[in-house]
Amino acid sequence: MLDQVGPTPFLDTLWSWTQAITNERGLTPVRKHVTTMTARLTAHLPWICEQDWVVDFAEEIGDLVRATPRITMTEPRRELLKGVTCPSCGMTALVRHFPGDWAAECRNCPSVKLDDRYYEALVKTQAERAHDAVNT
């Protein structure tokens, strides 16, 4: 079946977590529909992150995210971030993956994964250095 990730169907995994949040928080049940279930889970992420079982949640949802391209037969898009060098290797090898968890990743340095704030600061710093170099 195309909606399977291991032994548990894709929608059943979402439903199970949605039901757990609904029951534990005393919420009104939602329809068993991918949009309503993901909206419920997303709305309660701060609370979910405080729970002892957050690692299990993250692993199972991560498995679904990684399975989605196989199910939809799509490939993630990758954009080369031109003009910005990796803070580790100095190469212009930073990329952004869509969908992805990071604002930028280095193709050469597996440990370099930049969030939005760090990437924006890096762009600003490198632009200022380039401007200063031209004006000296």
Backbone bond lengths (Angstrom), bond angles and torsions (degrees), N, CA, C in turn:
res aa  C-N    CA-C-N  psi(-1)  N-CA   C-N-CA  omega(-1)  CA-C   N-CA-C  phi
1 M - - - 1.446 - - 1.516 109.03 -
2 L 1.337 118.18 137.95 1.453 121.83 -174.01 1.524 114.41 -69.93
3 D 1.319 118.84 -21.44 1.458 118.36 -177.60 1.527 112.15 -96.28
4 Q 1.303 117.37 29.46 1.461 120.79 -177.49 1.511 112.01 -104.45
5 V 1.297 114.58 139.65 1.458 122.65 169.97 1.514 103.50 -127.73
6 G 1.326 116.53 103.68 1.452 118.71 -174.54 1.514 109.42 64.27
7 P 1.344 116.10 -143.62 1.454 118.70 -175.82 1.530 114.88 -80.79
8 T 1.325 119.60 -13.39 1.465 121.46 -176.35 1.526 110.67 -107.37
9 P 1.327 118.73 126.55 1.465 120.86 177.16 1.529 111.79 -60.19
10 F 1.306 115.70 147.16 1.460 124.95 -178.71 1.530 112.11 -48.10
11 L 1.330 116.40 -56.44 1.466 120.39 -177.03 1.527 112.04 -65.73
12 D 1.314 117.61 -31.67 1.467 119.88 178.10 1.523 111.77 -66.64
13 T 1.334 116.51 -34.48 1.466 119.91 176.75 1.532 109.69 -64.89
14 L 1.324 116.77 -47.78 1.479 120.07 177.14 1.524 110.66 -60.33
15 W 1.318 116.89 -43.04 1.463 121.50 -178.58 1.521 111.34 -62.74
16 S 1.317 116.33 -42.72 1.456 121.05 -179.87 1.530 111.09 -60.00
17 W 1.325 117.09 -47.03 1.469 120.12 179.40 1.526 111.17 -68.88
18 T 1.325 117.23 -37.79 1.467 120.47 178.14 1.525 110.18 -62.54
19 Q 1.322 116.63 -44.38 1.465 120.80 178.51 1.530 111.18 -63.19
20 A 1.325 117.23 -40.93 1.467 120.52 179.47 1.526 110.53 -60.41
21 I 1.332 117.26 -45.39 1.469 120.77 -179.98 1.517 109.74 -66.54
22 T 1.326 116.40 -43.84 1.468 121.17 179.67 1.525 110.60 -58.68
23 N 1.327 117.30 -47.57 1.463 121.21 -178.59 1.530 112.36 -67.64
24 E 1.336 116.69 -47.41 1.462 119.98 -176.96 1.526 112.80 -66.91
25 R 1.315 117.26 -30.23 1.463 120.60 -177.82 1.526 112.52 -98.71
26 G 1.344 116.92 -2.98 1.461 120.35 179.68 1.516 113.11 65.54
27 L 1.340 116.83 40.65 1.463 122.25 -176.81 1.524 111.80 -94.10
28 T 1.305 115.62 162.17 1.454 121.88 174.57 1.530 108.12 -69.67
29 P 1.326 118.59 131.05 1.469 120.46 -180.00 1.530 112.13 -59.48
30 V 1.333 115.42 151.91 1.462 121.59 176.37 1.521 108.98 -112.36
31 R 1.345 115.26 166.07 1.461 120.52 177.52 1.526 110.20 -67.96
32 K 1.324 116.20 153.31 1.457 121.24 176.81 1.527 107.86 -83.53
33 H 1.322 114.13 74.90 1.454 123.04 -178.63 1.527 106.86 -136.24
34 V 1.310 117.55 137.82 1.463 120.80 -172.91 1.527 112.23 -54.95
35 T 1.328 118.77 -39.34 1.464 121.24 -178.48 1.523 111.77 -67.58
36 T 1.320 117.59 -45.14 1.466 119.27 -178.82 1.524 111.16 -70.43
37 M 1.332 116.30 -35.20 1.468 118.68 179.46 1.520 111.15 -69.04
38 T 1.330 117.42 -45.21 1.466 118.84 179.57 1.520 111.33 -67.50
39 A 1.328 117.86 -32.97 1.466 120.13 176.44 1.530 110.21 -64.96
40 R 1.318 117.12 -41.07 1.476 121.10 178.71 1.529 109.97 -62.52
41 L 1.329 116.35 -48.03 1.467 120.37 -178.28 1.527 111.39 -64.33
42 T 1.319 116.72 -43.57 1.462 120.98 -179.59 1.532 111.07 -63.73
43 A 1.308 117.08 -41.31 1.468 121.15 -178.75 1.527 112.11 -63.31
44 H 1.318 117.15 -24.60 1.467 120.59 -176.05 1.527 113.29 -110.93
45 L 1.340 117.33 16.22 1.469 120.03 -179.30 1.531 114.07 -57.03
46 P 1.338 119.54 -43.02 1.472 117.48 178.73 1.535 112.00 -57.29
47 W 1.315 117.19 -42.08 1.467 121.60 179.25 1.533 109.99 -68.09
48 I 1.335 116.31 -43.06 1.461 121.09 179.67 1.533 110.14 -57.63
49 C 1.329 116.81 -41.57 1.467 121.34 -177.34 1.527 112.84 -65.02
50 E 1.311 117.69 -16.73 1.469 121.57 178.86 1.534 112.47 -91.35
51 Q 1.330 117.41 -4.78 1.459 120.72 -174.85 1.535 111.33 -87.57
52 D 1.328 115.33 152.88 1.469 120.89 178.82 1.530 112.51 -62.35
53 W 1.323 117.31 -27.03 1.452 121.93 -175.30 1.529 113.32 -93.81
54 V 1.340 118.00 12.75 1.466 121.49 -176.68 1.533 112.40 -59.30
55 V 1.334 117.98 -33.50 1.470 120.01 179.91 1.527 110.11 -64.91
56 D 1.334 117.31 -43.14 1.467 120.15 177.31 1.526 110.58 -61.91
57 F 1.329 116.26 -43.85 1.462 121.74 178.44 1.533 109.96 -58.26
58 A 1.334 116.28 -50.24 1.469 120.75 -177.91 1.530 111.34 -61.44
59 E 1.321 117.46 -40.79 1.464 120.53 179.84 1.528 111.24 -65.34
60 E 1.322 116.35 -44.98 1.470 119.18 -177.93 1.524 111.81 -68.78
61 I 1.318 117.05 -42.17 1.472 119.90 178.71 1.533 109.10 -68.53
62 G 1.332 117.17 -38.52 1.468 120.34 176.16 1.519 111.83 -60.20
63 D 1.323 117.08 -40.29 1.466 121.00 176.48 1.530 110.84 -60.20
64 L 1.333 116.03 -40.42 1.465 119.73 178.63 1.522 110.98 -65.26
65 V 1.329 116.40 -43.05 1.460 120.75 -179.94 1.533 110.03 -61.37
66 R 1.323 116.41 -43.72 1.466 119.86 179.41 1.530 111.93 -68.82
67 A 1.322 117.90 -27.74 1.468 121.21 180.00 1.524 112.51 -80.01
68 T 1.303 117.68 -22.90 1.461 121.54 -174.84 1.528 113.33 -55.09
69 P 1.349 120.05 -46.37 1.468 117.87 178.90 1.530 112.96 -59.92
70 R 1.325 117.87 -34.59 1.476 119.72 177.84 1.521 110.24 -68.16
71 I 1.330 116.49 -41.38 1.464 120.54 -178.41 1.519 111.12 -67.56
72 T 1.344 116.88 -43.00 1.467 121.35 -176.75 1.521 112.83 -88.15
73 M 1.350 115.32 -4.92 1.460 121.94 -177.91 1.528 111.59 54.92
74 T 1.336 115.58 44.17 1.455 122.33 176.54 1.525 109.06 -122.97
75 E 1.283 116.61 155.39 1.454 122.15 176.94 1.524 108.32 -110.14
76 P 1.336 116.68 142.99 1.456 118.22 175.71 1.531 110.06 -64.79
77 R 1.302 115.81 148.98 1.455 121.74 179.28 1.522 108.71 -91.08
78 R 1.329 117.32 142.54 1.461 121.75 178.73 1.518 108.44 -124.64
79 E 1.337 115.35 130.68 1.460 121.42 -179.96 1.527 108.84 -116.40
80 L 1.340 116.54 127.44 1.458 121.18 174.70 1.519 108.00 -75.88
81 L 1.325 117.13 128.32 1.465 122.36 -179.45 1.526 108.37 -91.15
82 K 1.306 116.20 93.87 1.463 122.87 -173.44 1.523 111.15 -73.08
83 G 1.310 114.51 145.11 1.455 120.90 173.54 1.513 115.71 83.87
84 V 1.311 117.44 -2.08 1.466 120.99 178.95 1.523 107.46 -120.06
85 T 1.331 115.41 129.93 1.458 119.08 -178.32 1.523 111.00 -99.17
86 C 1.310 115.28 152.64 1.458 122.27 177.82 1.528 109.13 -65.01
87 P 1.328 118.16 133.10 1.462 120.10 179.50 1.527 112.84 -68.72
88 S 1.328 117.73 -13.15 1.459 121.01 -178.94 1.533 112.08 -96.28
89 C 1.346 116.79 -54.91 1.468 119.89 -174.64 1.525 113.53 -99.03
90 G 1.333 117.48 -13.53 1.458 120.83 179.15 1.513 114.80 77.80
91 M 1.324 117.70 3.38 1.465 121.72 -179.46 1.534 110.04 -88.45
92 T 1.331 116.01 156.66 1.463 120.12 173.69 1.525 107.82 -86.57
93 A 1.319 114.46 69.61 1.462 120.72 -175.09 1.525 111.86 -122.32
94 L 1.342 116.71 18.56 1.463 118.87 179.24 1.526 110.12 -79.82
95 V 1.332 115.56 136.44 1.457 122.11 178.49 1.527 109.57 -132.61
96 R 1.312 115.05 160.58 1.460 121.88 173.03 1.521 106.33 -124.06
97 H 1.337 115.28 131.45 1.456 121.27 178.94 1.530 109.17 -100.19
98 F 1.330 116.41 139.50 1.463 122.53 176.41 1.515 108.40 -121.62
99 P 1.283 122.86 117.47 1.463 124.61 -7.62 1.522 109.85 -73.95
100 G 1.310 116.25 157.28 1.453 120.72 179.89 1.513 111.41 -160.72
101 D 1.308 115.05 165.59 1.461 120.52 -178.17 1.514 113.12 -94.00
102 W 1.348 117.38 -12.68 1.458 120.34 -172.11 1.521 110.95 -124.39
103 A 1.337 116.32 151.87 1.466 121.07 175.63 1.524 109.79 -70.68
104 A 1.341 116.35 -31.97 1.460 120.64 178.99 1.523 109.58 -155.82
105 E 1.333 114.80 145.75 1.464 122.56 175.12 1.517 107.03 -136.44
106 C 1.330 116.26 148.47 1.461 120.07 177.31 1.522 109.41 -92.67
107 R 1.340 115.94 132.33 1.470 120.21 177.42 1.523 111.49 -69.21
108 N 1.343 117.38 -23.85 1.466 121.62 -177.57 1.525 113.50 -94.51
109 C 1.314 117.41 -29.49 1.473 121.83 -173.62 1.529 109.38 -115.66
110 P 1.315 118.43 98.99 1.465 120.90 -176.84 1.525 114.18 -57.18
111 S 1.323 118.00 -24.58 1.467 120.00 -177.71 1.523 112.77 -84.42
112 V 1.318 119.10 -10.44 1.463 121.19 -177.65 1.517 109.78 -88.88
113 K 1.321 114.60 105.70 1.460 123.30 177.40 1.521 106.26 -136.57
114 L 1.324 117.03 114.01 1.457 122.35 -171.82 1.519 111.43 -106.26
115 D 1.343 116.34 132.13 1.466 119.29 173.92 1.528 108.79 -79.20
116 D 1.333 117.23 174.81 1.463 121.94 -176.18 1.524 112.17 -56.21
117 R 1.320 116.36 -47.25 1.465 120.88 -175.95 1.536 110.91 -63.19
118 Y 1.320 117.09 -46.16 1.469 120.55 -178.75 1.527 110.24 -66.57
119 Y 1.326 116.92 -41.52 1.464 119.98 -179.98 1.525 110.56 -63.12
120 E 1.336 118.02 -45.35 1.463 120.92 179.27 1.526 111.40 -61.76
121 A 1.329 117.83 -39.63 1.464 121.70 177.25 1.530 110.44 -65.07
122 L 1.320 117.07 -39.85 1.460 121.45 178.67 1.527 110.78 -63.66
123 V 1.326 117.17 -44.65 1.470 121.68 178.29 1.525 109.60 -59.88
124 K 1.326 116.93 -46.25 1.465 121.54 -178.88 1.526 111.02 -62.72
125 T 1.318 117.36 -46.46 1.467 121.87 -179.86 1.521 111.32 -61.60
126 Q 1.338 116.50 -45.34 1.460 119.62 -178.52 1.533 111.32 -68.61
127 A 1.327 117.68 -34.86 1.471 121.02 176.79 1.522 110.54 -66.30
128 E 1.333 117.30 -40.64 1.463 120.98 178.68 1.529 110.73 -64.61
129 R 1.346 116.63 -41.95 1.472 120.16 177.79 1.523 111.25 -62.24
130 A 1.331 116.53 -42.16 1.465 120.52 179.68 1.532 110.18 -64.87
131 H 1.313 116.67 -41.30 1.470 120.96 178.73 1.520 110.55 -63.66
132 D 1.346 116.90 -44.47 1.463 121.52 179.12 1.527 111.34 -63.37
133 A 1.330 117.26 -38.29 1.458 121.22 -179.62 1.536 111.09 -66.13
134 V 1.325 116.76 -36.91 1.456 121.01 179.75 1.531 110.40 -71.61
135 N 1.310 117.51 -34.13 1.456 121.94 -175.97 1.528 114.13 -91.02
136 T 1.313 118.55 10.09 1.468 120.31 177.57 1.479 112.30 -105.63
